């Protein structure tokens, strides 16, 4: 009877070890899935931010080109005014840099 109890106890321990291994494997898979989900979400957010940055850069480039065109047009229409303005700005910068 002692042998039967001892053998029964060994079988229970072996089953328990198998159950623990199965639980550990399940937890590992679950953790790997969560990491993959987090990585995928981070990549999506990175692409969204990158796309938004490109859109903002394109808009700024268009605005700069429009302002440049307006500036060139103003200089063509009033060249003396443009030269006088440039001299005035240069004079102000010279005054401020002396201080």
Wavefront OBJ file of the C-alpha trace (Angstrom):
o trace
v 0.000 0.000 0.000
v 2.882 2.316 0.724
v 4.214 1.638 -2.767
v 0.833 2.468 -4.307
v 0.623 5.734 -2.344
v 4.177 6.615 -3.281
v 3.536 5.869 -6.960
v 0.259 7.831 -6.885
v 2.074 10.787 -5.334
v 4.768 10.651 -8.044
v 2.110 10.622 -10.762
v 0.417 13.650 -9.197
v 3.745 15.484 -8.999
v 4.475 14.677 -12.662
v 1.011 15.927 -13.712
v 1.520 19.049 -11.644
v 4.898 19.682 -13.303
v 3.316 19.215 -16.742
v 0.540 21.649 -15.808
v 3.086 24.217 -14.610
v 5.043 23.851 -17.884
v 1.837 24.323 -19.894
v 0.918 27.426 -17.886
v 4.430 28.845 -18.354
v 4.228 28.232 -22.115
v 0.805 29.919 -22.270
v 2.089 32.934 -20.347
v 5.088 33.164 -22.652
v 2.862 33.127 -25.749
v 0.552 35.701 -24.195
v 3.484 37.977 -23.377
v 4.892 37.616 -26.884
v 1.500 38.513 -28.377
v 1.213 41.612 -26.193
v 4.717 42.724 -27.163
v 3.882 42.224 -30.849
v 0.665 44.246 -30.441
v 2.505 47.061 -28.682
v 5.229 47.096 -31.335
v 2.639 47.197 -34.115
v 0.791 50.067 -32.429
v 4.011 52.016 -31.967
v 4.919 51.556 -35.631
v 1.463 52.792 -36.679
v 1.796 55.872 -34.491
v 5.295 56.550 -35.843
v 4.024 56.369 -39.431
v 1.108 58.681 -38.589
v 3.396 61.255 -36.992
v 5.839 61.000 -39.878
v 3.058 61.491 -42.430
v 1.734 64.484 -40.474
v 5.227 65.973 -40.390
v 5.549 65.594 -44.155
v 2.187 67.289 -44.655
v 3.185 70.216 -42.424
v 6.533 70.551 -44.207
v 4.791 70.567 -47.589
v 2.330 73.237 -46.427
v 5.149 75.389 -45.073
v 7.082 74.991 -48.304
v 4.042 76.104 -50.292
v 3.543 79.118 -48.025
v 7.210 80.117 -48.282
v 7.020 79.849 -52.072
v 3.895 82.054 -52.085
v 5.561 84.671 -49.847
v 8.669 84.564 -51.991
v 6.573 85.222 -55.077
v 4.848 88.134 -53.363
v 8.196 89.566 -52.268
v 9.671 89.310 -55.750
v 6.558 90.959 -57.184
v 6.740 93.797 -54.634
v 10.427 94.370 -55.405
v 9.684 94.484 -59.137
v 6.859 96.976 -58.628
v 8.754 99.254 -56.208
v 12.534 98.656 -56.437
v 13.495 101.934 -54.692
v 11.183 101.207 -51.778
v 12.681 97.713 -51.456
v 16.242 99.070 -51.459
v 15.329 101.756 -48.904
v 13.679 99.125 -46.708
v 16.739 96.878 -46.901
v 19.000 99.795 -45.956
v 16.730 100.647 -43.024
v 16.712 97.066 -41.756
v 20.507 96.894 -42.092
v 20.875 100.128 -40.151
v 18.640 98.823 -37.343
v 20.598 95.566 -37.147
v 23.867 97.546 -36.984
v 22.503 99.681 -34.144
v 21.273 96.680 -32.184
v 24.530 94.758 -32.650
v 26.586 97.597 -31.141
v 24.858 97.225 -27.777
l 1 2 3 4 5 6 7 8 9 10 11 12 13 14 15 16 17 18 19 20 21 22 23 24 25 26 27 28 29 30 31 32 33 34 35 36 37 38 39 40 41 42 43 44 45 46 47 48 49 50 51 52 53 54 55 56 57 58 59 60 61 62 63 64 65 66 67 68 69 70 71 72 73 74 75 76 77 78 79 80 81 82 83 84 85 86 87 88 89 90 91 92 93 94 95 96 97 98 99
